[in-house]
Amino acid sequence: MKITPNEQHFTSYPHDHLLGVLQTAEDVQALLDILEAGSVTPQAVRVFTGDAGAQAFDDTGHGVKSWLTHAARSINNEQTEINEYTLPLEQGRYVVAVNVHKPSAQFDAVLQSFQAQAASSIKYLGQLGIEDFRSHP
């Protein structure tokens, strides 16, 4: 699977998306290959990187950054929550987002794929909130 970074934007809250931060383009490609082998379609995957990725991540004020800000305000940890994705993007790392429903066997496979590629900041943006998978085995 080939995905061009920063081609797609989030224009609203991305229900049912698993996000993770990866270090290199090679890590991203390895993840994309695993996802493709697991029958995840290219339409379900978004890749962001660099300043352009940080902008594409939320260029309208209604996307992920806006929702993370809203969610984080409720726990008084706004800047940390936002920086978890925007700072790595600005530093040249990658954020990969996969549209996948939970609970499902496909969700479990996608989560394991992120973990196998040593992704950090793995979170699921569900309809009822944000679930953190950073400390899960």
C-alpha angles and dihedrals in degrees: 000000000000120000122178110222120245095011094120129049132202107239095173138013106306101229114201099016128141112207131193140167119237128190105221144020087248091057089050093049091048089052092047090051091052092047092050091051087053092055097255108151124228088241089065094055132077126182125197132185142161128004089313088055092051088052093045089047088069116355096150104047090243102081137083097309091053092049093045088051091051093047093045093051088064089060097034093240100106103139095045092051094049094043091054088078108017097051095053089048092051089048092056099260123127135249115203120194122192123191104225133147122238131246098034140111088249091056090052090050093048091048091050089049091055090048092047089057091050093245115178130210092032109182136163116220102208132176091260100040149302121308118199118218099175094108098038118109 
